[in-house]
Amino acid sequence: MAVQQTVRITAETGVHARPATALVNKAGHFSSDIKLVYNDKAVNLKSIMGVMSLGIPMDAELTVIAEGEDEKEALAAIVDVFKQEELGE
């Protein structure tokens, strides 16, 4: 069963290349499938092109969904990256 969490973007620049790269790199450490959902479009969080294609602005609400054997650890780690990069909460 998948786990998920909603994140609200607080960074004025939204999700741009540098923090997107940090998210993708962190997602790559896990075997679970990790998706980022914004405006009803879901992309693989392990794909920088997928994440950038969403064009996520400030105040956007998005959902991180992880499914697999390390899903709980993956979700916690990804949410931590949002906080460390001062992207959202």
Secondary structure, DSSP 8 states (H G I E B T S, - for coil): --EEEEEEB--TT-S-HHHHHHHHHHHTT-SSEEEEEETTEEEETT-HHHHHHT---TT-EEEEEEESTTHHHHHHHHHHHHHHTT-B-
